[in-house]
Amino acid sequence: MRAITPAIHNAPSRLVPWGTSLGLRITKAVAKVAGVEADSQVTISAQPGRIVIESVNARPTLEAMLARFDPVRHGGEAMAFTPVGKEVF
């Protein structure tokens, strides 16, 4: 069963000057729950008194998936058992 990551509400942060714009730091915990990391694509919407940042679920490249592969975590061999039928090797 897949573990459910808890939501984070009202995480304190502060807008800071960044050139002629404003910058916002996002904590690692918030980024993890949102499923984003450095260079993730997001969309930003604004309403009076509200800023909404949403991740863009871009399809990862093969290189990105292979870079995140951990043989220890993912069990090494995909089929670490002996043949059970008339498999051809």
N, C-alpha and C positions, 0 to 999 in steps of 0.2 A: 504494500500500500504506500502511496506517495505521501510524504510529510507535507502538511499545510503550513506555510510560512505565515506567522501572524502579521496583521496590518499594523502600521504605525500611524498614529493620529497626533496632530499638533506638535510635531518635532520642531523645536525652536531653531531659527536661523535668522540671518540678517542680510539685507541687500547692502552691497558695498559699491562705491564708485569703481568703475573699470573703464578707463579712457573716457569717452563721452557717453558711455552706457552704464548700466548697473549689472553687477555680478551676484550670483547666488551660489553658495556652497551647499552641497548635498552630502550628508553624512554617509559613511559606508553602509550603516544599517539601513538607511532609507533606500539607498541605491540597490542593495541586495534584495530587499523586499519588492522593489519595483522591477527588478530584473534588468537593470542598466549598469553600464560601466563606462569608463572613459571612451570617448568617441562614439557612444551610442547615439542614434538619431532619435530626436524627440520633436513633438509639435507643442507649441505654446499657444494657449488661448487666453484672452483677457476679458473679464467682465468687471463692472464697477466693484472694487473691493475684493477681487478674486483673480488669481492667476492659476491656470490649470496646465500642468506639464504632463504629457502622455508619451510613452515610448512608442516608437514606430517599430512594429514587428517585422523588421527586414529579415529576409532569409539568410542564414549564415552561409559563408562560403565554405568550401571543402577545407581550405587552409585554416580557417577560423575553427572549424570543428576538430581538425586534427591537432591544432595547437592546444585545445582544451582537453584532449584525450589523456587520461591517466590510467595506465595499464593495471596499477594496483587497485584503484577504485572500480574499474570496469571489468576486472576479472581476467585480464590477459587474453588468452585465446578465445575466439568466438565460439568454437565447438571443442571444448576440452574433454570430450568423451569418445569412446570407441564407436565405430559404426554399428548400427543396430539392424540394418537390412542389407540390401544389395547396392549400396552406394558405390559409385565409380570414382576412383581417385586418379 
